[in-house]
Amino acid sequence: MKKLEVLLKDLEILHPKYIDLSLSRINKLLKKIDNPHLDLPLCIHIAGTNGKGSILNFIKNIMIKSGYKVHAYISPHLEKINERFTISNNIITDKKLFETLKFIKKINNNQKITFYEITTAAAFYLFHNNKADFLLIETGLGGRLDATNVIKDNYISIISPISLDHQEYLGKSLNKITREKLGIIKKSSIIISAKQKRNIQEKIIKYSLKNQNKIFYYGKDWTIKKINKKNFYIKKNKKINKYKIPSLLGDHQVYNASTSIQTINILESKGYIFNHKNINDGLISTKWPCRLEILKKKSPIIILDGAHNEDGAKSLRKFIIKSKHKTWIILGMLNSKDIKSYLKILKNSIAGVIAINIPNEKNSFSKFEIKKACDNLDIFCLVEKNIAKAIYNLKNMQQADQIIITGSLYLVGKVKKLLNN
C-alpha cells in the first residue's frame, strides 16, 4: 500500500533523533486521544535484553490455541511494520494501520515525537478500541523510559535474560541496565524472572522484596528438570510437568518456553483455563522469523539469526557447536554494538566470516571495519559486495556445510524481505 509507505516516511521526520528516551511527548499525545492506555485488557509487559519476542510469541500462541483473543505489540519489525500490531489474534491490515496512523498524526499536529512513540500511541488507541482478553507488550528499549511504560498497571511483569546492550542509552554497567529494565514493574505486578546471571537475579529478588511484589524466578519457584530431543520437564515445587520441545531451534528457546509456561500457570491460578494439549500445541506451532530460522536444509544449510550482542552470540555458538557443521557466518552489524566481544565469543566455533554492509543502514559498521575487527582477532575474513555474492562464493568454494547470516535484526529482516520478493 503506497499511501502507508508515504505516511510512514512522514512520521519518521517528526523528530530529529532516532532514539530519545522520554515519556513526556507520548503522554501529551495520549491525553489528546482520551488516554486509551488507561483502559486496556489484562496486560503482560515484557522487558529484558534477549528472548522477549520468543517469550511473547509462545504466550500468544498458547492463548490463541486455548480460545482467547489476544492483542500484542512488538518491535522492531522484520519485513513490514504491520508485524508490530496484533489486534484480536490477527496482524493489522494495511488499510486499518494507515487509517489509525493518519488519525494519530493529525491529532499530534506536527509536534516533535519519535517514530516509535507515535506508533506506540497508535497501538494503545487500537488496543482500547478492539476487544481482547489479554494484551502482551514487548518493550522496545530499556523499560523505565520506554514508550510502552506509560501504562499504569500490568498484571504480570516478565523480565527476560538481561545482558549488556544499548549501553549508550541504558548505562555502561549491568546494574544500571537492570535498573532500567525493572522500571516496567508496577506496585501490583507479579514478577516472573527468566534464568539470569546470579548478580542480576539477586537484584531482581531484592527489588521485589523492597516493593512487596510477588515473584516467581527460575531456580526456586520453577526449574527445568531435564531436556532431551522430544521433551523438557518443568519442576514447580514438587510437581513435575512434561512439555514438548518448541519448534524454535536452540536450547535457549526451551528456557524461553519455560518462562512462558510459568506465565500461563499464574493466569490459571487467576481462573483462566489452559489445558496441557493447548500449551504443547502453542509451543510447537510458534514461529519466530530470523531466530535460527532455516532457509535451506540441504548442504550448505542456510540460516538466518538476529543475534547481535554477547548473550546472543553465546546462544549462537552453542547451536553451532552442537550442529557439528563447518560453519561460516555472513556478518553485518550496527556500529553501536560491541563487535569485538561478539566475535571473540564466536571465534573458535566458526571457519570464517564474510563481511558485508547492511543495506541502506547508515548506523552500521562498514564491511571493511568488520574485516579489521576480524583481523585483530585472527579470524579469517573475506569482504563481499552483498548477501547474494557471499552465498554464491561460499557455495562455489565449497567452504561451508552451514552458512549463518547474522549480527543484526535489521540485516536478517532485509535479507528475508529480499528473498520473499
N, C-alpha and C positions, 0 to 999 in steps of 0.2 A: 504494500500500500504506500504509494509515493507520498501522499499527504502526511502520513505518520512520520516518514523519514525526514521530511522538511521540518515538521514540528519539533522533532527530537533535536535537530541541529539548532533550532531557535532557542530551545531550552538550555542547551549547553553553553550559550554565551550570556546567560543572565547573571553569571557570577564569574569574576576573573580567575578565581582559584579552582583547581580541580578538586582539592580536598581542603576543607576549612571547618574544623570541628567546632560546632556551636549548636545550641538548641533554640536560640532566640529567634532566628529567622523562620524556622518551621513552626514554632509556637504562634508567631504572629499570623502566619498564613492559615494555620488550622483554626484559629479564632474567627477568621473571616468566613469560614465554611461551617461554623457552629460546632467546632470541636468534636469531630466524628471519632477521634481516638479515645474519647472518654466513655464510649458506649460500644463495646466490641464483644464478640463471642469469647468464651473461656480461652485465655491466652497462655501459650507456652513460648517463652522467649529464650533464644539460644545465643550464647556468646562463647568465644574461645578462639584459638588460633587455627587448629586443624579439625576436620571432621564435622563441622557444623552442618554443612549441606547434606552429608550422608545421614547423620542422625535425624535431621528434619525429614528427609525422604522416607526413611524407614518408618518413622512415626506416622507420616501422612498416609503411606500405603496400607499400614495395619489398620488405621482408622477407616479408610475407604473400604477395605475388604470387610470391615465389621459393620458397614452400612451407615457410617456417619458422613456428614457434609463438612468439608474442611476448606478454610482459606489458608493461603501460605504466601509469604513474602521472602524472597531470597535475593542475593546479589554476590558477584556480578552475574550477568547472563553470558552464555557462550556464543549463540548464533543470533537470537532475536530477543529484544527487550521484553517481549511478551512472557518469556520464561520466568521473569521475576514475580509475576502475579498469577496465583492460582485462586480462582473465585468459585466457591462451591464445587470443588473437585476438578475444575477444568481450567486450563491455561486460557487467559483472556484473549478475545479476538482482536484483530487489528482495529476493527470499527469501534468497539467499545473502549479500547485503550485510547484511540485518537480522540473520541468524544470527551472522555474523562480528563485527559491531559490538556485539551483545548480549554475546557471549563476552568481547570485549576490555574492555567496560565493567565486566563482573563482575570480571575479573582486576584492573582498575585500582582497584576498591574505593573509589570516591569520592575518590581522591587528586586534587589540583589538576593539571589538564593542559589544554592548549588543544585546541580542536576539531580544528585541523589536525594536532596531534601524535597524537591518538588515531586519526584516520583514517589517518595515515601508518603507525602501528603495525599497524593492521588490514591495510593494503596489504602490508607486509612478511610478515605472517602468511600471507596468501593467496598471495603470490608463492613463498614457501618450500614451501607445501603443494600446489602445482599445477605441472605440468611445462611448461617452455618452453625454447626455445633462447636467447632474448635477453630482457633486461629494460631498458626505456627509462624513465628517470626525469627529470622536469622539476622543478627547484626551485620552491618557492612564493614565497620572498622571500630575496634575497641568495644565500648559498651556504654560507659558513663555519658559520653557526649555524642554517641551515635544517634542519628535522626530517629531511629525506631524507639529510642528510650524516652520519648515524650509520653508514652503510655503511663498511666498512674497505677496500674495493677497488672500483675501476671500471676497465674495460679502456680506455675512451675517455672523456675529459672534453671536452665541447663548450662553447665559450664563444661564445654568440650576441652580436650587437651590443650594446654597453654604452653607456648614456646616463644622464642624471640621472633618478632616480625613487626613491621611498620614502626620501628623504633623512633623514626623521625617524628611520629605523631603521638606515640603512646609512652615514650620513655625508653631509656637505654637499658634498664635492668628488668629482670623477670618480675621483681617485686612491684615495680611501677606498672608494668603491663598487666599483671594480675589485678592490681587495684582498679585499673580502668575497666577490665572485663567484669569484675564483680559489681560494677556500677549498675548493672541491669536488675540486681536483686532488690525486691521490694519488701516492705515490712511483713507482709502476709505471705510471701513466696515460700514454697517448698523448694529447696535447693537439691538438684541432682548433679553431682560432680563425676565426670568420667575419670578414668585412671589418669593420675597426674604424677609429675615428679614430686618427691616427698616434701620438699620445702613449699611447693605450691599447695599441695593437699593440706598441709598444716595451716597455711594461711587461710584457706577456704573454711576449714573447721573452726579456726579462731574467729573468723568473721561471722559465721553462723551462730556461735555461742554468744558473741557480743550483742548481736542483733536479735537473738532468740528465734532464729529461723529453724524450722525442721529440716534436717539434712540427711540425704542418702548419698554415701560416697563409696566408690569402688574400694574394696579391701576390708570393709566391715559389714555394711548392710547387704552387699552382694559381691560375689566373686565368680569368675569363670573357672569352673572346676576342671574341665577337660576339653581339649579340642582334638577332633580327628577329621577325616576327609568329608564326612557327611553331617556330623552333628557337633554342637557345642552345648555345654551344660552351665546353667546359672544356679549357683548355690545362694539361696536367700535365707539367712538364718540357718535353720536345719533342713529346709526344704530344697530339693534339687529338681529343676525342670529341664527337660531336653528340648533343644530347638534345632532347626535346620540351619546349616551354614548358609549365609546370604549369598546371593548370586554375584555380588560385587567382589572383585578379586582383592587379595591382600589380607593378612591376618589382622591388620588394624581395623578392617571392616567388621570383624567379629566383635571387637570391643565397642565399636560404634553401635552395632546392633544390640549389644547387651545394655547400653545406656538407654537406647530407645525402649527396650522391653521394660526396664525399670520404670520409665515414664508411664508406660501402659499399666503396669502394676499399681502405681499410685492412683491413676484415673479409675481403675477398677474399685479401689477402696472408697472412692467418692460415689460409686454407684453406676458407673458406665460399664457396659457389657462387652467383653472381648473374649473370644474362645481361642483355644490353643491352635486350632486349624487356621483361623484367620490371621493369627500372629505369624505362623510359619508361611502362609501364603503371601503375606505382606513382605516378609524378609526375602523370599526367593524371587518375588516379582519386581523388586526395587531395581531400577536402572538409574545410574547417575553418570551422565556422559563425561568423558575425559578424565575419569579417575580409574586408572589402569583399565582403560577400555580397549579391547582387542578389535582392531580394524581388519586384520588379516591373520588367519590362523595357520596357514602353511608357511614354511620357511622361505624367506625370513619373516617371522612373526612381526607384525607392526602394531604398536600400542601407543595410545595417547594417555599422558598423565600430567596433570596440572601441578605437580609438586614444585614448590618454589621457595621453601625455607628448610631449616635444619631438620625438623621433625619429619617433614615431607620427604626429604632426601633419605632419612633413616628407614622409613617405610618402604621407599622405592628400592633401596639397597637390599633390604631383607627379601623383597619379592624377586629381585634379580638373582641373588644367591640361591634361593630356593628353586628357581626355574632351571638352574644349571645350563643355561644357554649362553653362548658367546654373544655379549650384548654391546651394541653401540648406542649412544644417545645423540639425538639431534637436539641442540640446546639453543634456546632464546630466552632472555631474562630481562625483567625490568631493572633499571640501574639503581633502584632503591634497595635491592636485595643484596645479601651477603654472599656473593658468588664464590668467594674463596672457601668459606665454611661449607657451602653446598657441594662444591667439587671435591673437597677433602674427604667428605663422607662417602662419596661415590667412587673415588679414585680406584680402589683395589677390586671393585666388583665389575668394572666395565673395560672393554677392549679399547675404546677410544671415543672421541667427541667430534661431531661435526657442528661447527658454529655457524649460526645464521642470524640475520636481523629479524626482529618481529615486524611484520609488515605494517606500515603506517602507524608506528608507535614511537613517538619522539623520545619518550622517557625510558628507553631501553638501552642495554649495552649493545654496542656495535659488534658485528661478528669478529672484528679484529681485537676488540677489548676482551671478548670471551677467549679468543686464542691466546692472548697474552696471559690471562689468568691460568689457562691450562698449562702453558709453557712453564710458568713459575712453579707449578706443582708437578712437573714432569709427566703430564698426562698427554698422550698422543692426540693431536687435534688437527683437523682439516677445516678449511673455510669454504663454504659454498654459497651460491647466489640465492637459493631458495630451497624449500622443502622438497620439491619435485626432483631437483638436481641431486640433492643429498641422498634421497632414497634410491634414485637411479644408479648413482655411482657405487653405493654400498652393495646393491644387487650385482652390478657388473663385476665388482672386485671380489664378490663372494666373501666379504669380510665379516658378515654378521649372521648369526642364527636368529637374532632378535634385535629389532630397532625400536627404541622408545623415544618418542617426541615429547619433550618435557621442558620444565623451567618456568613456565608461566601459563596461567589460565587464559590470558589474552592470546598467547601463541596457539595453544591447542584449540581454542574456540575458533580462531581464524582458519586453522587447518581443517577443522570439521566442517565449517561453513563452505570452504573451498571444495571439499570432497563432495558435499551434498549438492553443490551447484553444478 
